[in-house]
Amino acid sequence: MSTIQPLIVFDFGKTNAKMFVFAPDLSILYQERCHPVWREQGPYRVLDSDALWEWMQAALRRSQAVAPADGIMISTHGCTVALLGDDDLAWPILDYESSPPEAIGQAFSAIVPPFEETLSPMLEASINCGKQIFWISETQPQALTATRAIVPYPQFWGWKLGAPALSEISSLGCHTHLWAPYAKRFSTLTQSRGWQHKMPPLAAAGAVVGKHVIDGQTLRLHNGVHDSNASLYLGQRITQPFDCTVVSTGTWIVAFNPSHSPVPFENRSDILSNIDIQGRIMSTARFMGGREYSLLTGGKHLEVSIQQIEDCIALPCFALPAFAPGGPFSAHKGRFAGRAPISDEDRAAVAALYLACMSSTLLDLLHSDNTVLIDGGLSNNTAYAGLLAALRPHQQVRLSSAREGTATGAALIAYEALGHRPAVPPGIPIQPMQVQGLADYYRRWQALCRTADG
């Protein structure tokens, strides 16, 4: 086998786009970041994919001058598909937070397959990819006519880079209404709407599927992956041979517990079923934690002390869900109970308590009693990690040792597809934060959340 070379990973989140060059030992040699631009186009909110493409090309050139690589891997947020025409998009990529007109939503609800077929609940806005396609088909039928392939978001960027139109199970099985997990086929919705012939073949995450040439340099293309599933794969490798629940943090906080059997019926607490890169069904719970944390703190990310948290508990000050769509309390409107936070430190303390209480609630919903691994953007929030460990005294809580867990997981998947199995350092054990009054605060927070008025 030829010498393993560095690998580029493009990691596209909803609000942040990142590029990393990973060495074969998974250390980061180079990185760049930018913010995707979402713009209004009539009743739709869509991605400026041209601007993101220009950044990708420029970033590739800069990285190749500093840390040459020979492969590219993609990870992206879920809930997003692309309609491909002959040589460009047949219609711009929709923002999953765009809400279709009420009549479109009602019409879609009338045709979705039963939950038992797709394990996809009806979610808010356009988080179900099937609803995105339906919205476009009903309002822009010429776009569907011009569509040659419907691909998940990671595969869109692979296609832009030179791979054929493909699909991949971890994005396709992310509550899209497009896939029937038990039958392992496209859903009856895709068949009844005539979309099935536009669905390209599946390829495994990380598989080599094409090449990209830039300035005379040829880079191998790997089939991309859903970002939370990349985090899950890394977490499973970190905690082997033991089982774990992965808490992947970013715009969404998504908890995966592979040891919990998928729910057999639609659950009002927003428990979902996702498909991992091996095609296995697993229970998933989520809330928009990163978005809510920014809203609660005013975008400021301050470290808070035990004393500041205890002061918040003593007031008391409760942040009650939900400050953003989704999650187990999505029917409630976010508000403060007790004394509202005044200072930046108050807001940071109550935000950390909120994240920990919500995350512990997700773990309860998933019957999590194994190791908990926190990964992603909020893993460097020491108060959040310490509070969650304190709320889960019967479980070991660890932090991923990879500072960029999603991208590292994607790199790991791609490298393993080449037969290279990098060593993965163990997670970092988290000591529970010793906070007076925390257990009682959590019980009161839970009771307030259960009341109909928040």
CORCORNOR-V441188 format. One line per field, one symbol per residue. phi: phi as a letter, one per 20 degrees, with the letter a starting at -180 (. if undefined). psi: psi as a letter, one per 30 degrees, with the letter a starting at -180 (. if undefined). Layout:
# CORCORNOR-V441188
phi: ???
psi: ???
This chain:
# CORCORNOR-V441188
phi: .fffdgceceddefdcdcccdefgemfeeabbbbdgddcecmeddceefffffffgfffffffffdcgccbccccbfembcceeefbbffbgffffefdfggffffffgfdfffgfedldffdfldfffgfgffgffedcgffffefebdcfgffffffffpfffbcbffefeekemecdffflbfffffffemegfeeffecfgnffcrbcdclndddfddffbfffffffffffffegeefbdededagddcddcfeefgfebfdfemedcddefeneebeccbbeffffffffemneddfcegffffffffgecdedfcebfnnfcffeegbddmeffdeffgffffffffgffffffgfffelfcdfddecofefeeffgfffffffcfecedcdffefcfffffffffffffenddffdfffefdegfecfnfffgfffffffffffen
psi: klkkllkkkkjjlefkkkkkjklfgglkfkllllkkkklkjbflklkifeeeeeeeeeeeeeeffeiklglkkkkllagklkjkaegakfklkkkffkklleeeeeeefffkllefefgjljllbhfjeeeeeeeeeffiffeeefkfkjkleefeeeeeffllkllkeeeegihfgfkjeefhlklfeeeffgfeffjllklkkfkkfalkkkhfkkkkkkkalkeefeeeeeeeeegkglllkkjkkbekjkkkjffkkkkflkkfghklklkafggkklkklllieeeeeeeefggkjkkkleeeeeeeefeljkkklkfllllfhfflkklklbkkkeleeeeeeeeeeeeeeeeeeeeeeghkgakkkklaegfgjeeeeeeeeefifflkklkkfkfieeeeeeeeeeefffgkjkkjklljkkkkkjkkgeeeeeeeeeeeffkfg.
